[in-house]
Structures are given as C-alpha cells and as structure tokens.
C-alpha cells in the first residue's frame, strides 16, 4: 500500500528526480518559458511557485538574518550553481509578483512528440518575452 506517499516518480531514482526538478526550475526562472512533457510540467510547477514565494518573503523581510536565511534556503533548494537564478528571483521576479498571491506559472498543452507523448509549455505569468535564450547576467 502507498499510504502517505505523494508525488510522481517519473521513472527515475531519487537523485535523478531531484536533479531534474532543480534543473528545470532554474531553466524556467532564467528563460521564463520552457517546453517539456506534460507530466514533468505538472511536476515542476509547485516547486517553482514555492521558490518565487520565498523570494517574495525576502522582499517583505526587514531583518538581515531572515534575508540571509531565505537566500541560503533558495540556494540549497535550487543547487549550488544557481546563484544567477536566485539573483533574478530576488531582483526581478519577486518585485514583479509582489501583488499576486500565487499562480506565478501557467501550463499550456502544446503538441504530441513522435513517441506520442504530450508536450507542454511552462511559462511565468506576465513574462518578459525578450529574455528567452539569455542568462540573467546577459539580460542586464
């Protein structure tokens, strides 16, 4: 029985699944739009929204210790090589979504691949179209 076991496995072991989740979230944050399979899109959406919410909490916080904690929390959840993504969340995305209380991403069903798998577009709501294909350091 699978009592209290939530979430999809996506036919991957734990380390690969966590790595996939982190990489897709960082790509979504950097490019503001990614194309992937529908199950992966549904899998990455809540994690990306939690990360953006942490960024919003960073903006609201007055305490420097709390800000440091939230920044380190995002880095630990996204991986150690995600400093550009964290900087973009704190400087651009948190400010963009400060009046929105959730629902920062949308999933649009796209088309079927040659192996009959449904693909989907995962994008940030109110996204900047010009950042597609560029990293945050190149966007400035």
C-alpha positions as CSV (number, residue, x, y, z in Angstrom):
1,X,0.0,0.0,0.0
2,X,1.1,3.5,-0.7
3,X,-0.3,5.4,2.2
4,X,1.0,9.0,2.7
5,X,3.3,8.7,-0.3
6,X,2.7,11.7,-2.5
7,X,4.1,12.8,-5.8
8,X,5.2,11.2,-9.0
9,X,8.4,9.2,-9.6
10,X,8.7,9.9,-13.3
11,X,10.5,6.5,-13.7
12,X,13.7,7.9,-12.1
13,X,15.5,7.3,-8.9
14,X,15.5,9.9,-6.2
15,X,18.8,11.7,-7.1
16,X,17.9,11.9,-10.8
17,X,14.4,13.2,-10.0
18,X,15.7,15.9,-7.6
19,X,18.3,17.0,-10.2
20,X,15.7,17.1,-12.9
21,X,13.4,19.2,-10.7
22,X,16.2,21.7,-9.9
23,X,17.5,22.0,-13.4
24,X,14.0,22.5,-14.9
25,X,13.2,25.2,-12.2
26,X,16.4,27.1,-12.8
27,X,15.8,27.0,-16.6
28,X,12.2,28.2,-16.1
29,X,13.5,31.1,-13.9
30,X,16.3,32.1,-16.3
31,X,14.3,31.8,-19.6
32,X,10.8,32.4,-18.2
33,X,9.5,29.7,-20.6
34,X,10.4,26.0,-21.2
35,X,8.9,23.2,-23.3
36,X,8.8,19.8,-21.7
37,X,6.5,16.8,-21.3
38,X,3.2,17.3,-19.6
39,X,4.0,15.1,-16.5
40,X,7.3,16.9,-16.0
41,X,5.5,20.3,-16.3
42,X,2.9,19.3,-13.7
43,X,5.8,18.0,-11.5
44,X,7.9,21.3,-11.7
45,X,5.1,23.8,-11.2
46,X,4.6,23.7,-7.4
47,X,8.3,23.7,-6.7
48,X,8.9,26.8,-8.9
49,X,6.0,28.6,-7.3
50,X,7.4,27.9,-3.8
51,X,10.7,29.3,-4.8
52,X,9.1,32.5,-6.1
53,X,7.1,32.8,-2.8
54,X,10.4,32.5,-0.8
55,X,11.7,35.4,-3.0
56,X,8.6,37.5,-2.1
57,X,9.2,36.8,1.6
58,X,12.7,38.0,1.1
59,X,11.5,41.4,-0.1
60,X,9.0,41.7,2.7
61,X,11.5,40.9,5.4
62,X,13.2,43.7,7.5
63,X,15.6,41.5,9.4
64,X,19.0,40.9,7.7
65,X,19.3,37.5,9.3
66,X,16.0,36.5,7.9
67,X,17.0,37.7,4.4
68,X,20.3,35.7,4.6
69,X,18.3,32.7,5.7
70,X,15.9,33.0,2.8
71,X,18.7,33.5,0.3
72,X,20.5,30.4,1.5
73,X,17.3,28.4,1.5
74,X,16.7,29.2,-2.2
75,X,20.3,28.3,-3.0
76,X,20.0,25.0,-1.1
77,X,16.8,24.1,-2.9
78,X,18.0,25.1,-6.4
79,X,21.5,23.8,-6.1
80,X,24.9,25.4,-5.5
81,X,25.3,26.6,-9.2
82,X,22.1,28.6,-9.2
83,X,23.3,32.0,-8.0
84,X,22.2,33.7,-11.2
85,X,18.7,32.3,-10.8
86,X,18.5,33.3,-7.2
87,X,19.6,36.8,-8.1
88,X,16.9,37.0,-10.8
89,X,14.3,35.9,-8.3
90,X,15.3,38.5,-5.7
91,X,15.7,41.4,-8.1
92,X,13.2,40.8,-10.9
93,X,10.6,38.2,-10.2
94,X,9.8,38.9,-6.5
95,X,9.2,42.5,-7.4
96,X,7.1,41.6,-10.4
97,X,4.8,39.3,-8.4
98,X,4.6,41.3,-5.2
99,X,0.8,42.0,-5.6
100,X,0.0,38.4,-6.8
101,X,-0.8,35.8,-4.2
102,X,0.1,32.7,-6.1
103,X,-0.3,31.3,-9.6
104,X,3.0,32.6,-11.0
105,X,3.2,29.9,-13.7
106,X,0.9,28.5,-16.4
107,X,1.0,25.3,-18.2
108,X,-0.2,25.3,-21.8
109,X,-0.6,21.9,-23.6
110,X,1.5,22.1,-26.8
111,X,1.6,19.2,-29.2
112,X,2.5,15.5,-29.4
113,X,6.0,14.3,-30.0
114,X,6.9,11.5,-32.4
115,X,6.6,9.0,-29.5
116,X,3.0,10.1,-28.8
117,X,4.0,12.0,-25.6
118,X,2.1,15.2,-24.9
119,X,4.3,18.2,-24.5
120,X,3.5,21.4,-22.7
121,X,4.8,24.9,-22.3
122,X,5.5,26.0,-18.8
123,X,5.9,29.8,-18.6
124,X,5.8,32.5,-16.0
125,X,2.7,34.7,-16.0
126,X,3.5,38.3,-17.2
127,X,6.8,37.1,-18.5
128,X,9.3,39.2,-20.4
129,X,9.5,37.9,-23.9
130,X,13.0,39.3,-24.6
131,X,14.8,37.1,-22.1
132,X,14.2,33.8,-23.9
133,X,17.5,32.1,-24.5
134,X,19.6,34.5,-22.4
135,X,21.0,34.1,-18.9
136,X,20.4,36.7,-16.2
137,X,23.9,38.1,-16.5
138,X,23.3,38.8,-20.2
139,X,19.9,40.3,-19.7
140,X,21.2,43.4,-17.9
